Amino acid sequence: MGRRNKDEEADRNTQASEENQNTTENTAENQDLEAEETITQELSLEEQLEVKLTELNDKYLRLYSDFENFRKRTIKEKGDLIMNASEGVVKDMLPILDDFERAIENNVNSNDPDSIKEGFQLIYNKFSNVLLAKGLKAMDSKGEVFDIDHHEAITNIPVDKKQKGKVVDVVEKGYFLNDKVIRYAKVVVGQ
């Protein structure tokens, strides 16, 4: 039995030393936490506010920098959009330009005025259809009441009572682009 007692005593000693070691580790961790709390408590209110101010300034600078980058990127994209806005219209006009070039080439050797007139009428129709498809609409001003929002009076002429204040003649057509006036009609108004 002596040997058994010795083994049991050795096991108990091993367990006791392990418990002492765990207790020592826990105590060390607790001391570290207490030291951090003490340091935080030892920081004066002024120092805590300085730390907080530094953190807030850092956040502010990052936000400001992000906003400036966003603003610059938006300005660049807007500039690119404006520069390339007419690309679709120009692409749609290229076939009309080609038609004009072909007409000019053919008209050099042509003596038939009717075919020349017909060719120009076809090109005009194609051109008008492209502009209509893009939202362009001509103003129908003749005989309408003069409207300063759509017309620009070039001159006034004396007329009978029926036509007073109305558009008597259109010198230059006005146009709408998607219901917005892009060119005012230059008109002669009856007075």
Backbone torsions as a table, in degrees:
resi	resn	phi	psi	omega
1	MET	NA	-16.3	-177.2
2	GLY	-65.1	-36.4	-178.9
3	ARG	-70.4	-40.3	179.0
4	ARG	-61.1	-43.1	179.4
5	ASN	-62.1	-39.7	179.2
6	LYS	-64.5	-42.5	179.0
7	ASP	-63.6	-43.1	179.9
8	GLU	-64.6	-39.5	179.8
9	GLU	-67.0	-37.5	178.3
10	ALA	-65.3	-41.7	177.6
11	ASP	-61.4	-43.6	-180.0
12	ARG	-63.8	-39.1	178.3
13	ASN	-65.3	-40.1	179.0
14	THR	-64.1	-45.4	179.2
15	GLN	-62.6	-41.0	-179.0
16	ALA	-65.1	-40.8	-179.2
17	SER	-69.1	-36.0	176.8
18	GLU	-64.8	-41.4	179.0
19	GLU	-65.0	-40.7	178.1
20	ASN	-63.1	-39.2	-179.9
21	GLN	-66.5	-45.3	177.2
22	ASN	-60.7	-41.7	179.2
23	THR	-63.5	-40.2	179.3
24	THR	-64.6	-43.3	178.7
25	GLU	-63.0	-45.6	178.9
26	ASN	-61.5	-41.0	179.5
27	THR	-63.9	-40.0	179.3
28	ALA	-64.2	-42.8	178.6
29	GLU	-63.2	-45.4	179.1
30	ASN	-60.8	-39.5	179.5
31	GLN	-65.3	-38.4	177.3
32	ASP	-62.5	-45.8	178.8
33	LEU	-61.9	-42.3	179.1
34	GLU	-64.8	-35.5	179.7
35	ALA	-65.9	-42.9	177.7
36	GLU	-61.5	-44.4	178.7
37	GLU	-62.6	-39.9	180.0
38	THR	-64.9	-41.1	179.0
39	ILE	-62.8	-45.0	179.0
40	THR	-61.5	-41.8	179.6
41	GLN	-69.8	-33.9	-178.8
42	GLU	-70.5	-27.4	177.1
43	LEU	-62.8	130.4	179.9
44	SER	-71.8	166.4	178.9
45	LEU	-59.2	-38.1	179.8
46	GLU	-63.1	-44.1	179.7
47	GLU	-66.1	-39.8	177.1
48	GLN	-61.9	-41.8	178.7
49	LEU	-65.6	-36.6	177.6
50	GLU	-63.8	-42.6	178.0
51	VAL	-61.7	-46.1	179.7
52	LYS	-61.5	-43.5	179.0
53	LEU	-61.4	-42.0	178.7
54	THR	-62.3	-43.9	178.8
55	GLU	-62.4	-45.3	-179.2
56	LEU	-65.8	-40.1	177.1
57	ASN	-62.2	-40.3	178.8
58	ASP	-62.2	-45.6	177.8
59	LYS	-61.8	-42.7	179.8
60	TYR	-61.2	-46.8	-179.6
61	LEU	-61.9	-39.0	178.2
62	ARG	-65.5	-44.6	178.2
63	LEU	-63.0	-44.0	179.7
64	TYR	-62.0	-42.9	178.6
65	SER	-62.8	-44.6	177.8
66	ASP	-60.9	-42.9	180.0
67	PHE	-64.7	-42.7	178.8
68	GLU	-62.2	-41.8	177.1
69	ASN	-62.4	-43.0	177.8
70	PHE	-61.4	-44.6	-179.0
71	ARG	-62.7	-45.2	179.3
72	LYS	-63.5	-41.8	179.4
73	ARG	-64.4	-40.7	179.5
74	THR	-64.8	-42.7	178.5
75	ILE	-62.4	-42.4	179.4
76	LYS	-63.6	-44.7	179.5
77	GLU	-63.6	-39.3	179.0
78	LYS	-64.2	-42.6	177.7
79	GLY	-61.4	-43.9	178.3
80	ASP	-62.7	-40.7	179.7
81	LEU	-63.0	-43.7	179.9
82	ILE	-65.4	-42.3	-178.5
83	MET	-65.0	-33.8	-174.9
84	ASN	-104.6	10.4	-175.9
85	ALA	-64.1	-34.1	-176.0
86	SER	-86.9	4.1	-176.4
87	GLU	-57.3	-45.1	-178.5
88	GLY	-63.3	-42.1	179.6
89	VAL	-65.1	-44.3	-179.2
90	VAL	-62.7	-42.3	178.0
91	LYS	-59.5	-41.1	-179.9
92	ASP	-71.1	-22.1	-179.4
93	MET	-86.0	-19.0	-177.6
94	LEU	-58.2	-42.0	176.7
95	PRO	-61.7	-32.4	178.5
96	ILE	-68.8	-40.6	175.9
97	LEU	-60.5	-42.3	176.6
98	ASP	-60.0	-42.3	178.4
99	ASP	-61.7	-42.1	178.0
100	PHE	-61.5	-43.3	179.3
101	GLU	-62.2	-43.0	177.8
102	ARG	-64.3	-40.0	179.8
103	ALA	-63.7	-42.9	179.5
104	ILE	-63.0	-43.6	178.2
105	GLU	-60.2	-46.4	-177.9
106	ASN	-71.2	-31.1	-178.0
107	ASN	-73.6	-17.1	177.8
108	VAL	-63.3	-39.8	-176.4
109	ASN	-102.1	-2.0	-175.4
110	SER	-91.2	138.8	176.9
111	ASN	-114.4	1.9	-177.7
112	ASP	-93.7	104.0	-177.4
113	PRO	-65.5	-29.4	179.5
114	ASP	-66.4	-39.9	178.8
115	SER	-68.4	-35.1	177.3
116	ILE	-64.5	-45.4	179.0
117	LYS	-62.0	-43.2	179.9
118	GLU	-63.6	-40.5	178.6
119	GLY	-62.8	-44.7	178.9
120	PHE	-66.5	-35.3	178.0
121	GLN	-65.8	-39.4	177.3
122	LEU	-64.1	-42.4	178.9
123	ILE	-65.4	-42.4	178.2
124	TYR	-59.6	-44.6	179.5
125	ASN	-61.8	-42.9	179.1
126	LYS	-62.9	-43.4	179.4
127	PHE	-62.2	-45.8	179.3
128	SER	-62.0	-41.6	-179.9
129	ASN	-64.3	-38.6	177.7
130	VAL	-63.1	-46.3	-179.6
131	LEU	-65.7	-38.5	176.4
132	LEU	-62.5	-40.5	179.4
133	ALA	-64.7	-27.6	179.3
134	LYS	-86.2	-0.7	175.4
135	GLY	103.1	8.0	179.7
136	LEU	-82.0	135.1	178.7
137	LYS	-139.7	131.6	179.4
138	ALA	-78.1	146.4	176.2
139	MET	-80.8	139.4	173.1
140	ASP	-102.9	94.4	-170.1
141	SER	-100.7	-28.5	-173.2
142	LYS	-62.1	128.0	179.2
143	GLY	86.2	-8.4	179.1
144	GLU	-82.0	159.9	174.4
145	VAL	-69.5	136.7	-179.6
146	PHE	-60.5	126.7	-179.1
147	ASP	-127.3	117.0	-176.7
148	ILE	-63.4	-21.9	178.8
149	ASP	-76.2	-15.9	-178.4
150	HIS	-124.8	-20.6	-173.0
151	HIS	-120.0	153.9	172.5
152	GLU	-123.2	116.5	-176.6
153	ALA	-77.6	124.5	177.4
154	ILE	-87.0	-44.3	-179.8
155	THR	-156.6	166.6	174.5
156	ASN	-115.9	142.1	175.7
157	ILE	-130.0	150.4	178.6
158	PRO	-72.3	136.3	-179.7
159	VAL	-141.9	173.9	176.9
160	ASP	-73.5	173.2	-173.3
161	LYS	-60.2	-33.4	-177.5
162	LYS	-62.2	-36.0	-172.8
163	GLN	-100.2	5.4	179.0
164	LYS	-63.3	131.4	179.0
165	GLY	78.6	5.0	179.6
166	LYS	-108.3	162.1	177.7
167	VAL	-78.3	119.5	-178.8
168	VAL	-90.0	-38.8	-177.8
169	ASP	-146.6	149.0	177.8
170	VAL	-109.9	117.2	179.5
171	VAL	-83.2	-40.0	178.6
172	GLU	-142.6	127.6	-178.4
173	LYS	-62.7	147.9	172.5
174	GLY	-102.0	159.9	-177.2
175	TYR	-137.8	147.1	172.4
176	PHE	-107.1	144.4	169.3
177	LEU	-122.6	109.2	-176.3
178	ASN	52.1	50.5	177.3
179	ASP	66.8	15.5	173.7
180	LYS	-113.4	133.9	179.8
181	VAL	-69.9	121.5	175.7
182	ILE	-107.1	-18.3	172.2
183	ARG	-149.2	125.8	178.7
184	TYR	-74.5	144.5	177.6
185	ALA	-76.6	130.5	175.7
186	LYS	-90.0	118.1	-169.9
187	VAL	-131.3	162.8	171.8
188	VAL	-104.6	127.7	-175.0
189	VAL	-108.4	137.6	177.7
190	GLY	-78.5	139.2	-179.2
191	GLN	-133.4	NA	NA
